[in-house]
């Protein structure tokens, strides 16, 4: 039976909603729903696995610790983030859901 990535979106999101869609050895696929969410001040993701992330709906801004310009993302945009490349979410659209598809892959250390 098919599952729709745009179904079952709650009207209010006090925190990001992360739903694991598939998990297998060395890979995890998630739907992430944000609405005006960002990373806490001073917080950086530092993940053991690589992450390929795609914006399906909405918009977002990512920042990498190495001070490159912020990455503006809109529907259809994706980035591949190598393991342990520190990054944060600076902004997501506050007036609509930003829906991400995230694929975490590679050996978990």
N, CA, C and O of each residue as an XYZ file, in Angstrom:
436
protein
N       0.847     -1.171      0.000
C       0.000      0.000      0.000
C       0.898      1.242      0.000
O       1.799      1.334      0.834
N       0.681      2.193     -0.904
C       1.541      3.375     -0.962
C       1.340      4.305      0.236
O       0.270      4.361      0.841
N       2.398      5.020      0.544
C       2.371      6.034      1.602
C       2.704      7.365      0.944
O       3.631      7.444      0.137
N       1.963      8.401      1.278
C       2.172      9.718      0.685
C       2.980     10.587      1.643
O       2.605     10.745      2.805
N       4.090     11.152      1.160
C       4.947     12.000      1.994
C       4.265     13.280      2.455
O       4.698     13.893      3.431
N       3.204     13.691      1.765
C       2.520     14.933      2.114
C       1.283     14.695      2.985
O       0.570     15.640      3.321
N       1.030     13.444      3.349
C      -0.138     13.105      4.168
C       0.205     13.192      5.650
O       1.370     13.118      6.043
N      -0.829     13.350      6.455
C      -0.709     13.323      7.918
C       0.214     14.409      8.468
O       0.988     14.159      9.392
N       0.132     15.597      7.907
C       0.920     16.720      8.422
C       0.119     17.438      9.494
O      -0.979     17.922      9.217
N       0.639     17.520     10.710
C      -0.112     18.198     11.772
C      -0.176     19.703     11.519
O       0.746     20.273     10.934
N      -1.263     20.352     11.957
C      -1.401     21.792     11.729
C      -0.423     22.619     12.565
O      -0.035     23.715     12.160
N      -0.025     22.106     13.719
C       0.915     22.827     14.592
C       2.102     21.924     14.888
O       1.946     20.728     15.136
N       3.278     22.509     14.857
C       4.497     21.744     15.117
C       5.347     22.468     16.162
O       6.079     23.396     15.818
N       5.261     22.061     17.427
C       6.122     22.710     18.425
C       7.599     22.392     18.200
O       8.469     23.199     18.527
N       7.880     21.205     17.636
C       9.241     20.829     17.260
C       9.177     20.192     15.882
O       8.098     19.864     15.388
N      10.334     20.021     15.267
C      10.360     19.338     13.983
C       9.777     17.936     14.134
O       9.939     17.290     15.169
N       9.106     17.485     13.097
C       8.524     16.153     13.073
C       9.406     15.282     12.182
O       9.529     15.532     10.983
N      10.018     14.257     12.777
C      10.893     13.351     12.030
C      10.245     11.974     12.027
O       9.979     11.393     13.079
N       9.996     11.460     10.821
C       9.385     10.152     10.651
C      10.348      9.267      9.870
O      10.725      9.596      8.746
N      10.746      8.147     10.464
C      11.597      7.200      9.751
C      10.726      6.400      8.790
O       9.766      5.747      9.199
N      11.073      6.460      7.516
C      10.307      5.771      6.478
C      10.874      4.388      6.184
O      10.137      3.461      5.848
N      12.202      4.258      6.317
C      12.860      2.990      6.055
C      14.167      2.971      6.819
O      14.893      3.965      6.862
N      14.461      1.827      7.422
C      15.750      1.665      8.091
C      16.277      0.276      7.770
O      15.562     -0.719      7.894
N      17.534      0.224      7.358
C      18.210     -1.022      7.024
C      19.676     -0.838      7.404
O      20.090      0.273      7.735
N      20.462     -1.905      7.361
C      21.876     -1.728      7.701
C      22.500     -0.608      6.851
O      22.426     -0.628      5.623
N      23.097      0.340      7.517
C      23.840      1.436      6.897
C      23.006      2.436      6.103
O      23.570      3.231      5.351
N      21.672      2.422      6.246
C      20.851      3.442      5.590
C      19.577      3.685      6.402
O      18.969      2.755      6.932
N      19.193      4.964      6.482
C      17.932      5.366      7.116
C      17.344      6.490      6.277
O      18.035      7.459      5.959
N      16.073      6.366      5.917
C      15.386      7.392      5.133
C      14.322      8.017      6.025
O      13.522      7.317      6.645
N      14.327      9.352      6.080
C      13.401     10.079      6.953
C      12.642     11.146      6.179
O      13.142     11.723      5.213
N      11.419     11.389      6.636
C      10.689     12.596      6.236
C      10.814     13.535      7.427
O      10.516     13.154      8.559
N      11.254     14.761      7.171
C      11.375     15.773      8.211
C      10.446     16.918      7.837
O      10.474     17.413      6.710
N       9.623     17.334      8.796
C       8.711     18.451      8.570
C       9.094     19.568      9.537
O       9.117     19.373     10.752
N       9.394     20.747      8.978
C       9.763     21.927      9.758
C       8.783     23.040      9.432
O       8.265     23.111      8.318
N       8.533     23.895     10.386
C       7.718     25.086     10.133
C       8.262     26.197     11.014
O       7.873     26.342     12.173
N       9.178     26.984     10.439
C       9.796     28.059     11.198
C      10.848     27.557     12.177
O      11.266     28.308     13.058
N      11.283     26.318     12.047
C      12.279     25.765     12.957
C      13.687     26.082     12.479
O      13.940     26.258     11.287
N      14.585     26.147     13.434
C      16.005     26.302     13.142
C      16.787     25.633     14.258
O      16.222     25.246     15.281
N      18.092     25.501     14.054
C      18.950     24.911     15.086
C      19.142     25.910     16.215
O      19.210     27.117     15.983
N      19.229     25.406     17.428
C      19.462     26.265     18.596
C      20.786     27.007     18.452
O      21.713     26.518     17.807
N      20.869     28.197     19.061
C      22.118     28.963     19.022
C      23.273     28.102     19.487
O      23.199     27.461     20.536
N      24.340     28.088     18.706
C      25.542     27.350     19.069
C      25.498     25.856     18.781
O      26.497     25.164     18.978
N      24.347     25.339     18.313
C      24.234     23.904     18.032
C      24.664     23.608     16.605
O      24.284     24.320     15.675
N      25.459     22.553     16.432
C      25.888     22.078     15.120
C      25.627     20.573     15.044
O      25.975     19.835     15.966
N      25.018     20.120     13.955
C      24.914     18.681     13.712
C      26.310     18.168     13.379
O      27.041     18.797     12.614
N      26.676     17.037     13.950
C      27.951     16.374     13.685
C      27.636     14.880     13.662
O      27.732     14.200     14.683
N      27.262     14.383     12.498
C      26.677     13.054     12.364
C      27.698     12.013     11.936
O      28.640     12.312     11.201
N      27.497     10.783     12.407
C      28.389      9.680     12.069
C      28.183      9.166     10.651
O      29.081      8.541     10.087
N      27.020      9.418     10.067
C      26.737      8.971      8.709
C      26.673     10.167      7.764
O      26.461     11.303      8.190
N      26.859      9.892      6.477
C      26.630     10.898      5.447
C      25.128     11.166      5.398
O      24.324     10.313      5.774
N      24.756     12.363      4.930
C      23.330     12.679      4.790
C      23.094     13.371      3.456
O      23.707     14.394      3.150
N      22.194     12.792      2.671
C      21.713     13.413      1.440
C      20.333     13.932      1.768
O      19.464     13.172      2.194
N      20.120     15.239      1.571
C      18.848     15.838      1.965
C      18.279     16.661      0.811
O      18.996     17.403      0.139
N      16.952     16.506      0.597
C      16.228     17.131     -0.501
C      15.044     17.894      0.076
O      14.320     17.362      0.917
N      14.837     19.128     -0.361
C      13.637     19.880      0.015
C      12.557     19.578     -1.016
O      12.731     19.808     -2.213
N      11.438     19.056     -0.520
C      10.299     18.730     -1.380
C       9.291     19.872     -1.447
O       8.642     20.081     -2.473
N       9.167     20.609     -0.345
C       8.182     21.692     -0.242
C       8.711     22.712      0.750
O       9.409     22.350      1.698
N       8.387     23.987      0.545
C       8.848     25.033      1.452
C      10.230     25.525      1.058
O      10.626     25.448     -0.105
N      10.956     26.032      2.046
C      12.307     26.554      1.797
C      13.091     26.497      3.103
O      12.526     26.442      4.195
N      14.414     26.513      2.951
C      15.280     26.414      4.122
C      16.628     27.056      3.808
O      16.972     27.313      2.655
N      17.374     27.305      4.883
C      18.749     27.814      4.752
C      19.641     26.974      5.670
O      19.390     26.867      6.871
N      20.684     26.381      5.084
C      21.670     25.616      5.842
C      22.958     26.412      5.948
O      23.304     27.188      5.057
N      23.657     26.206      7.050
C      24.966     26.839      7.252
C      25.952     25.747      7.631
O      25.638     24.878      8.445
N      27.134     25.789      7.048
C      28.191     24.862      7.391
C      29.221     25.592      8.228
O      29.446     26.788      8.043
N      29.849     24.873      9.152
C      30.766     25.491     10.108
C      31.995     26.099      9.440
O      32.626     26.993     10.005
N      32.340     25.627      8.248
C      33.549     26.134      7.594
C      33.347     27.505      6.948
O      34.151     27.930      6.119
N      32.263     28.195      7.334
C      32.011     29.591      6.937
C      31.798     29.814      5.452
O      31.970     30.931      4.963
N      31.424     28.769      4.726
C      31.005     28.991      3.346
C      29.715     29.796      3.379
O      29.059     29.852      4.419
N      29.332     30.420      2.270
C      28.039     31.110      2.270
C      26.905     30.143      2.613
O      26.987     28.952      2.314
N      25.868     30.652      3.229
C      24.704     29.827      3.571
C      24.135     29.213      2.287
O      24.229     29.800      1.209
N      23.552     28.036      2.424
C      22.955     27.333      1.299
C      21.450     27.544      1.358
O      20.777     27.046      2.260
N      20.930     28.287      0.386
C      19.493     28.528      0.278
C      18.873     27.365     -0.488
O      19.340     27.012     -1.570
N      17.826     26.772      0.070
C      17.211     25.606     -0.557
C      15.730     25.848     -0.809
O      15.021     26.403      0.030
N      15.285     25.425     -1.973
C      13.875     25.507     -2.368
C      13.479     24.145     -2.922
O      14.345     23.286     -3.087
N      12.200     23.915     -3.216
C      11.787     22.594     -3.701
C      12.644     22.115     -4.876
O      12.876     22.831     -5.851
N      13.098     20.879     -4.734
C      13.946     20.264     -5.757
C      15.431     20.361     -5.464
O      16.221     19.624     -6.056
N      15.832     21.256     -4.561
C      17.251     21.407     -4.227
C      17.676     20.324     -3.244
O      16.935     19.979     -2.323
N      18.879     19.792     -3.451
C      19.416     18.804     -2.523
C      20.893     19.051     -2.303
O      21.567     19.665     -3.130
N      21.386     18.565     -1.178
C      22.816     18.621     -0.853
C      23.217     17.278     -0.255
O      22.405     16.572      0.344
N      24.469     16.953     -0.432
C      25.053     15.779      0.199
C      26.018     16.279      1.262
O      26.927     17.056      0.969
N      25.821     15.837      2.489
C      26.619     16.304      3.614
C      27.471     15.137      4.107
O      26.935     14.175      4.658
N      28.792     15.206      3.917
C      29.642     14.111      4.388
C      29.569     13.964      5.913
O      29.309     14.927      6.633
N      29.804     12.746      6.379
C      29.823     12.482      7.819
C      30.781     13.453      8.506
O      31.864     13.737      7.995
N      30.379     13.943      9.637
C      31.148     14.841     10.511
C      31.401     16.228      9.921
O      32.212     16.980     10.462
N      30.731     16.585      8.830
C      30.786     17.978      8.369
C      29.728     18.731      9.167
O      28.527     18.540      8.977
N      30.196     19.573     10.048
C      29.282     20.251     10.981
C      28.421     21.268     10.235
O      28.907     22.062      9.430
N      27.122     21.211     10.538
C      26.146     22.066      9.853
C      24.974     22.334     10.771
O      24.800     21.680     11.799
N      24.181     23.304     10.382
C      22.999     23.685     11.160
C      21.923     24.202     10.214
O      22.207     24.616      9.090
N      20.687     24.170     10.691
C      19.569     24.760      9.944
C      19.407     26.174     10.474
O      19.106     26.370     11.652
N      19.607     27.163      9.606
C      19.476     28.566     10.028
C      18.051     29.075      9.965
O      17.671     29.972     10.718
N      17.247     28.492      9.052
C      15.910     29.047      8.840
C      15.076     28.067      8.024
O      15.594     27.406      7.123
N      13.797     27.974      8.336
C      12.812     27.314      7.464
C      11.593     28.217      7.395
O      11.356     29.022      8.296
N      10.827     28.083      6.335
C       9.661     28.950      6.141
C       8.724     28.881      7.344
O       8.347     27.792      7.776
N       8.347     30.043      7.886
C       7.494     30.054      9.077
C       6.007     29.900      8.776
O       5.239     29.514      9.657
N       5.590     30.191      7.554
C       4.159     30.221      7.253
C       3.656     28.993      6.501
O       2.474     28.914      6.168
N       4.542     28.036      6.230
C       4.150     26.774      5.607
C       5.158     25.711      6.008
O       6.264     26.023      6.449
N       4.771     24.468      5.855
C       5.678     23.375      6.186
C       6.800     23.279      5.157
O       6.579     23.397      3.952
N       8.001     23.062      5.665
C       9.113     22.672      4.810
C       9.229     21.166      4.987
O       9.411     20.669      6.098
N       9.124     20.451      3.879
C       9.195     18.994      3.924
C      10.493     18.557      3.263
O      10.766     18.869      2.104
N      11.283     17.825      4.043
C      12.584     17.323      3.603
C      12.504     15.805      3.438
O      11.728     15.137      4.120
N      13.305     15.277      2.535
C      13.561     13.852      2.468
C      15.050     13.696      2.760
O      15.892     14.226      2.035
N      15.368     12.963      3.830
C      16.757     12.808      4.258
C      17.152     11.336      4.169
O      16.439     10.453      4.647
N      18.295     11.098      3.551
C      18.842      9.741      3.456
C      20.176      9.748      4.183
O      21.127     10.389      3.737
N      20.247      9.038      5.302
C      21.477      8.878      6.072
C      22.093      7.558      5.635
O      21.421      6.526      5.645
N      23.375      7.581      5.247
C      23.966      6.359      4.702
C      25.443      6.250      5.091
O      26.083      7.229      5.475
N      25.949      5.040      4.979
C      27.339      4.750      5.315
C      27.434      4.080      6.676
O      26.461      4.028      7.428
N      28.602      3.578      6.974
C      28.822      2.886      8.253
C      28.572      3.835      9.413
O      29.001      4.988      9.402
N      27.875      3.326     10.402
C      27.716      4.065     11.661
C      28.916      3.749     12.509
O      29.204      2.583     12.779
N      29.605      4.755     12.923
C      30.853      4.520     13.692
C      30.603      4.466     15.147
O      31.537      4.277     15.927
